[in-house]
Amino acid sequence: MDSIQQTSRVRHPSFRGRIGTARADITPPVGIYARNWGAAEHDLAESIHRPLTLTALTLQPEEDGESLVLINADAGWWRSLPVFQQFQTRLLERIQLPASAVVFALTHTHSAPPLTEGDSSLPGGEALGDYLKNLLEATVAVVRAARADARPALLQWHIGHCSLAAVRDLPDPDPDSDRILCGFNPDLEADTTLWVGRVTDDAGAVRAVLANYACHPTTLAWENRAISPDYVGALRELVESACGGAPLLFLQGASGDLAPRYQYVGDTSVADRHGRQLGFAVLQTLQDMSPPGNELYYDRAVESGAPLAVWRYREAATTGTLRGSRQTVDLPLKNWPTAAQLEQQRSTCEDRVLEERLRRKRNIRRAIGDGNTYALPFWAWRIGDALLVGSMAESYSALQLVLRRRFPDRAVLCLNLVNGSIGYLPPATRYDQNIYQVWQTPFDRGSLEETIDAMTRAIEALL
């Protein structure tokens, strides 16, 4: 459902309060380590396709009360959870907010340097430490600037669709293979839901746009040697140009099983084409919205050649409710080797692709410990009539489909890669298959379903 509906009126989910925005350029230098693909034959970024940005949106009630900060960064993932935890601790100290009130959301481009400390064992790895330090300073500055920019504003949401995303779980066409490839499956239907938020000031001018859509930014892959936000760059350029320069925040949805049909290329023009496709869908959704602060209501019947139902616009009631929470859900872990054992395997591995896989697996094991369960943190916010939930995991789109069915009268925004990075959450049925998202994740069967139920309980508490 795209709005709060009754028999005789239709209005957009909304929040009225004080809202501020600010942005910084976080483009790294050419020559930094930026290898994110096992198949890549290069390690260093050689050029810049489009700049990477970091944008903050601050939300405050009109009167005194709880404030929330949403940070949106063109980045891929955190190389290890302890690195993010150190970053988060420093950030929260500097901006003086609790962990429940800050969401640091990544767009998940695969053409940016990993977020980690400096690593002299990697070509260009020394620059990673300076980049991380600069990222912290940029984040603090942007949050402070967004707070200073805060003014009375209205955030309204509307639903749209875009066919960019496709299911990327394809049974291997090789008849002798029993595995699932990570690529377009034309036989399955993707969740193409697009939630668009519009922030307007008291004069009706657009001050920011938010887009929550689930689709892996994997257009550019191992052949690409440029720093790039992938399709998010052209999306941002198109929407911001049409909205008078108002910043766009792209919130990556539950995209564990979703990606563009045509991907894994080195041609940056393909990423730009994908971005424009999503951008036009965002603009179409904005054009379909009621005027700021208005709702559509049934006015009267007029007798003509046919009995006509006349609908009109009028001022809509809004809410300033703002609540944020950080919670955890205990998830079962697979019987993986210890972190020390994985490091031993990695250090003696001579295969470039397998060594990269073992490095990532070792980092995950170090983050979650050598136990049998892990308390996965997740965030649940209420922003007026809208709900935002997210975790550091890469959930399959089933998460957003189920939550939106359970709360049909709300704008339910679902985010992956929030406040850290760790692993996939595939449906239980996928654990019977030979598929990347299952063997990559440390979480055992049933973890996605446990997470959905925990988020459901958190939302019910917020309401």
N, C-alpha and C positions, 0 to 999 in steps of 0.2 A: 504494500500500500504506500502510495507516495505522499500521503498527507494525513493529517488528523481529520477524519470524516464523520459527519453525522448526516441525518436524512436531508437537512436543508442547508448545510454549510460545509465548506472545504477550506482548511487552512494549513499552512506549512508549519512543520515543527520549528519552534523558534526559541531564541534566548535573547533577552534584552539586558544589557549591562554596560560596563566599560570595557572596550576592546582596543588593544594596541597591536601594531605590527612593526617589524623591522627586519632587515636582511643584511647579510654580509657575503662577500665572495670568498669561497674556501677552495678555489682552484689550486692544486698542488703544482710544484715546479716540474717541468720536463726533466726526465732523468731519474725520477723517483721510482722505487719498486712498485709495480702495478700488475703483477701476474696473478690472475684469478682463475685461470683455466689450466687444467692438467695438460691439455693438448697444445698449449701455447709454446712456441719455440723462442719467445723473447721474454725478458723479465722487466724491462724498463719502459716507461711511457716516453714516446718519441714526439708527441705533438698534443695540441689541445683542440678537440672538436668543438665543444661548447663549455662555458664556465660551469663550475659546480657552485651551488649556493647553499646557504643556511638561513632559514627564515624562522622567526618566532612569532607566535600569536599568544597574547596574554588576555586572560578572561577574568573579569572582576565583577562582583555584584554592583548595582548602582549605589547601595549603601555599604557600610563596612561588612566584611565577611570573607569567606574562603576565596582564594584566587588560584587559578590554574594556569600553567604555562605549557603550550604545545610547541615543540621544536621540531623542525622538519629539515633534514639534511640530505644532500645528494651524496650518499655514501653507500658502500656495499654491505659490509658487515664488520663486526668486531672480531679480530683474530682470536681473542680469548676473552672469557667472561671476567677474569680478574682485572684486565686492562680497563674494561668498561666500568667496573665497580670502583676503581681508583678515580677514574674520570668523573663518575657520578658523585662521589664523595666530595671532591674538590668543587664541582659545580654547585652542589646544594649548599655548601658552606658559603660560597661567594654570593649566591643570589638569595640566600636565607629563606629557603622553602623546604618543606618535608618531601620525602621521596614520593608520597602519594599524590603530590600536586604537580609533578613534572613528568611529561612524556617526551622522550627523545626518540623520534621516529625516523627511520632511514627509508629512502626511496628504493634502495636495493639495486642501484646500478652495478653492473659487473665490469665497469670500465673505470674504476677509481682505485686508489691505493687502499690496501687493507688498513683498518684502524687498529694500530698496535704500536708498541714501543719500538725504538730503533733496534735494528738487528743487523749487525755487521757481517753476519754469515750470508746475507742475501745481497745480490747486486742492487745497488741503490737503496739498500735497507737502512743505512744510517740516517737518511732523510726522513724516515717514518716517524722517528721520535720528535723531531722539530715540527713535523706536520701535526702530530697529535697535540703538542703544546699550543700551537697556533690555533688549533680547532677549539681548545678550551677557552682561550682568550676571546676568540670570535664569538663563542656561544654566550659567555658572560656579557660581553658588550652588546650583543643583539637583544638579549633578554632585558637588559637595563634600558636600552633604547625603546623597545616595545612598551615597557612600562611607562616611560616618559611620554609616549605617543598616545596612551590610552585616553579614550573619550567616549561619550555615550554613543552606542551603536546597537544595531539589531542583526543577529545572525539567524538566517532562515535556511531551511533545507528542502531540497526537491530531488526526486528520483528520476534517473534517466537510464539509458542503456548504450553500450558500445560493443561492437562485435570484434574488437581487437583481440580480446582474450580467447584462447582455445584450450581445450584439455591437452596436456602434454604427456599423457601416459599411453604409449603406443606398443602393443604386442609386437615383438620382433618379427618382421616378415620372413625371416629365415626359418623354414619348417623344422630345422634341427635344433632350434633355440627355444628355451622356455622363459626367456627374460622379457621384461618390459623396458622399452627404450624411453628416454626422456625427450619426447618430441611430439608433434601434432598428431592427434588421433581424430580423424574425420568422422568416426562413428559415435563419438560421445559429445554431448551438449554441454557447453561451458556456462557458468554463471557470468552473465554480462552486466550485472547490476552496477550502476554508477550513482553514487550519492554526491550531490553538489551543494555546497554551502555558500551563501552569499552574505557578506557583511556590508551593511550600509549605514551611513551616518544619519543624523536627524534631517539632513537636507535630501536624503535619498541617493546620495552618491556612493558608488561601490568602493569600498575600502580594502576588501580582500575577497578572495575566492578559495574555497577548499574543494578538493576532489578526492573521494575515497573510491578506489577502483583496484581490482585484483588482477594483476598481470605481471609476470616476471619481466624485468628489463634485461632480457637476454637476446635482444636483437643483435648486438655487437658481441663477438665472441673471440676465439683464439687468434683470428687473423687481424683483429683490430689492435693497433698500437697507440691509439690516442686516448687521452683522458676525455671522458664523456659522461653526461647524465643519462645517456641512452635516449629513449623516446621522451623522457620527461622534459628534456631541454626544449624541443620544438613545441611540445604541449604548453609549456610555460610561456614561451615567446608569443604564441598565437593568442592565448587567453588574455595575457596581460596587455597586449597591444589593443585588443578589442574592449578592454575594461579600463582604459585610461591609465594604465600603468599600475593598477592595484595588484599586489603580489598574489601569486597562486601558491598554495601549499598542496603538494601531492602526497596523499596518505595511502601507502601501499596496503592493499587488502589481503585477505586470506588466500594467497596465490600459490600455495604449495604445489598444486596440480595445474596451474594456468600459466600460459605464455603465448606470445604471438604465433600464428601459424608459420610464418616465414621468419626465421631467426638464424642465429649462429653464423653471422656474416661479418665481413670487415668493412663493408660499404656504409659509411655514416649517413648517406642519404636515405637509406632504408629506415634507420632509426628516426630520422626527421619525418618521414612519411607516416610512420606509426604514431608519432607524437601529434601530428596534425589531425590524424583520424580521431584520436581521443579528444583533442582540443575542440574540434568541431562538435563532438558529442556534448562536451561541457558547455559550449556556447549555446547549443540547441536547448539544453536543459535550463540554462539561465533565461533564455527567451521564453520558455514555457511557464516561468514563475509568475505569480501574481505580483503587482506592484509592492514595493517594500511596505511592510506593516499592514497589509490588507489580507482579507479573506474573501472567498467567493461565497455568496449566499443566495438562496432561492428567494426571489422578491414577490412574484405574483404570476398568475396565468393571464394571458392576453388572448382573447378570441379573435382569430383571423381566418385565413383559409384553412388553417389547422389550429388546434388549441396549443398555444405557445407557452413554454416555461421560460420565464425571464429570470436570469441570474445577474446579479450586480456585485460590485466590489464595495466593501466597507472596512472600517478599521477593525483589526483583529486584536483579541486579547493576547498578551504575551506573558512569559514567566521569566523571572530572574534567578530561578533555582540553580545552584552551582554546588556540586559535591564531587569529591575525588576520593578514591580508595585504592590502596595497594593490598592485594591478598595473595595467597599461595594455594596451590593444589599439589598434593603429594602424588607423584607419578612413578610407576614401576620402571626400573631400568633393566636393560638387557645384561646378560652375563658377558660383558666385554673383558678383555685383558686390562690389567692395571695401566695407569699412565706410564709407569716406568717400563713395563713390558712393551708398550706401543712405541716408546722412544727408542728402545733397543732395536725393534723391527725397522723403524724409520732410518736410524743411523747407519744400518747395514744395507739398506735398499739401494739398488743401482738403477732402478727403473724410474724415470722422471715423473711419469703420471702416478704410479703407485706411491712414490715418496710423498707427493703432494697430498694424496688421500690419507696416508698415515699421519702426516703432520696435522691435518685438520682433526682427525680422529683423536690424536693425542691431546690436542688443545681442548677438545670437548671433555675428554675424560679428566683432565686436570681441573676443569671448571666444576664438574658435578661431583668429583670425589670418587672413591672406589667402593661406595656403598651400594645398596640394592634399590634405593628410592631417591628421588630428588624433589624438593619443594620448589616447583616452578612458580616464580612470581608473575602476577598479571595485574593489570590496571583496569579499573572500571570507573568511568566518570559519568555523571549526569550533567548535561549542559542544557538547561531548560527542558524542552521536550525531547531532546536527542540523547542518545546513549553512545558512549565510546568505550570499547573494550580492546585490549591488545596484550600481547606477551612477546617475549624475545624469540619464541619458537616460530617456525614457518608452518602454519596450519594449512591443511587442505581447505578448499572452499566450502566443504560441508559445514564448517564452523559457522560461517556467515549465513548460509542458507538456513540452518536449524535455528539460530538465534533470531533471525528476522521472522521466521514462521512463529516463533514463540512470543514475539513482541511486535505484532503486525501494525500497531498504531503508533509506532515510534520510528524515528530515524536511527537505525542501529549501524554504527560505524565500526568495522572490524579491522584491526591493524596487525600485521606481522612485523617482526624485527623491532619491537619496542623495548627500549632500555636494555640493550644487549643483544647477543646472537648466540644460538645454541644448537638447534637441530630441527628436523621436520616432525610434524604431527599428522601422520596419515591415518585414514580410517582403519578399523580393525580388520576389515576384509582384505586390505592390501598386504597384510602380513603373511598371507598364504602365497605371495608371488615374489619372484626375483626382480625387485625394483629398487632403484637408487634411493628413493626417499625412505625406504624401510631399512636398507642396510647402512645408510648414512646416519640415521638418528640413534641416539642412545636410549630413547624411550621405547618401552615394550608395548605390546598389543593392548588396546583399550585406552591409551593415554589421551587421544583426541577426544573420545567420548567423555572421559573424566573431566577434561578441561571445559568442554561445552557445558556440562552440568554445573561445574563450579562457577563459570561465568553467569549462568542462568540465575543461580542463587545470589550472586553479587548484584546483578541487575535488579532482582526482586527487592533486595534490601535498599537499593537506591531509590526505588519507586515507592 
